[in-house]
Amino acid sequence: MDIDNILVETKESKKYFQVELIEDKFLLKFINMHELDLYHFHLSYFLNENCKKLDNDWILDFSNITFIDSTGLSILISTQKILDAKSKILFIQNCKTEVKRFFDETHSANLFKFI
């Protein structure tokens, strides 16, 4: 399946992330992006529109993410709510210790599946 023809794209999406379809899950890899914050709010539109349109689980690869703030967390929570309504899951993989600490300190780690 050519995912370029099914994803809702933004002008920023190809600059900041790459998406692959692996089995029945979309894997989003962050490229040229190390912080999940207000500056990268365009991710919210990309994820929300694609999660509404497509009926798949999503995996976010946090290998390159070194910082997240409350805006980044709100992006993930809004995405998770859309997926919950469809009985789908938002997975977070390769989360660095300092980023995982943010989830723990904000008591939000239980909202997501870390793999």
C-alpha positions as CSV (number, residue, x, y, z in Angstrom):
1,M,0.0,0.0,0.0
2,D,1.3,3.4,-0.9
3,I,0.8,5.4,2.3
4,D,1.6,8.7,0.6
5,N,-1.7,8.5,-1.2
6,I,-3.8,7.8,2.0
7,L,-2.2,10.1,4.6
8,V,-3.4,13.6,5.2
9,E,-0.1,15.6,4.7
10,T,1.0,19.0,5.8
11,K,3.8,21.1,4.5
12,E,5.7,20.3,7.7
13,S,5.0,16.6,7.8
14,K,7.6,15.4,5.4
15,K,10.2,17.7,7.0
16,Y,9.6,16.5,10.6
17,F,8.4,12.9,10.4
18,Q,8.4,9.8,8.3
19,V,5.5,7.3,8.4
20,E,5.7,3.6,7.6
21,L,2.9,1.0,7.6
22,I,4.1,-2.0,9.5
23,E,1.7,-4.9,9.5
24,D,-1.5,-3.0,10.5
25,K,0.1,-0.2,12.5
26,F,1.4,3.2,11.4
27,L,4.9,3.9,12.7
28,L,5.8,7.6,12.9
29,K,9.5,8.4,13.2
30,F,10.5,11.9,14.2
31,I,13.2,13.3,11.9
32,N,14.7,16.8,12.3
33,M,12.7,17.1,15.4
34,H,13.9,16.6,19.0
35,E,11.3,18.4,21.0
36,L,7.6,17.9,21.3
37,D,6.3,21.3,22.2
38,L,4.3,24.3,21.0
39,Y,6.7,25.0,18.1
40,H,5.8,21.6,16.7
41,F,2.0,21.9,17.2
42,H,1.6,21.0,13.5
43,L,2.0,17.4,14.6
44,S,-1.4,17.7,16.3
45,Y,-3.2,18.4,13.0
46,F,-1.3,15.6,11.2
47,L,-2.0,13.0,13.9
48,N,-5.6,14.0,14.6
49,E,-6.6,14.1,10.9
50,N,-5.0,10.8,10.1
51,C,-6.3,9.0,13.2
52,K,-9.8,10.2,12.3
53,K,-9.4,9.0,8.7
54,L,-7.6,5.7,9.2
55,D,-8.6,2.7,11.3
56,N,-5.1,1.7,12.6
57,D,-3.0,1.7,15.7
58,W,-0.1,4.2,15.8
59,I,3.4,3.8,17.1
60,L,5.4,6.9,17.8
61,D,9.1,6.3,17.8
62,F,10.6,8.7,20.4
63,S,14.2,7.8,19.6
64,N,15.0,11.4,18.6
65,I,12.8,13.1,21.1
66,T,14.7,14.6,24.1
67,F,12.1,17.0,25.4
68,I,8.3,17.2,25.8
69,D,6.2,19.9,27.5
70,S,2.5,20.3,28.3
71,T,1.7,21.2,24.7
72,G,3.3,18.0,23.5
73,L,1.5,16.1,26.1
74,S,-1.8,17.6,25.0
75,I,-1.1,16.6,21.4
76,L,-0.6,13.0,22.5
77,I,-3.7,13.1,24.7
78,S,-6.0,14.4,22.0
79,T,-4.6,11.7,19.6
80,Q,-5.2,9.0,22.2
81,K,-8.8,10.2,22.7
82,I,-9.5,9.8,18.9
83,L,-7.9,6.4,18.9
84,D,-9.8,5.3,22.1
85,A,-13.1,6.1,20.4
86,K,-12.1,3.7,17.6
87,S,-10.7,1.0,20.1
88,K,-7.2,1.7,18.7
89,I,-3.9,2.2,20.6
90,L,-1.2,4.8,20.6
91,F,2.1,3.2,21.4
92,I,5.3,5.1,22.3
93,Q,8.5,3.3,21.7
94,N,12.2,4.1,22.4
95,C,11.3,6.8,24.9
96,K,14.4,8.3,26.5
97,T,14.7,8.2,30.3
98,E,14.3,12.0,30.7
99,V,11.2,12.1,28.5
100,K,9.7,9.1,30.3
101,R,10.3,11.0,33.6
102,F,8.1,13.8,32.3
103,F,5.3,11.3,31.7
104,D,5.8,9.9,35.2
105,E,5.9,13.3,36.9
106,T,2.8,14.5,35.2
107,H,1.0,11.2,36.1
108,S,0.3,10.7,32.4
109,A,2.3,7.5,31.8
110,N,-0.7,5.3,32.3
111,L,-2.5,7.0,29.4
112,F,-0.1,5.5,26.8
113,K,1.4,2.1,26.0
114,F,5.2,2.2,26.2
115,I,7.0,-0.4,24.2
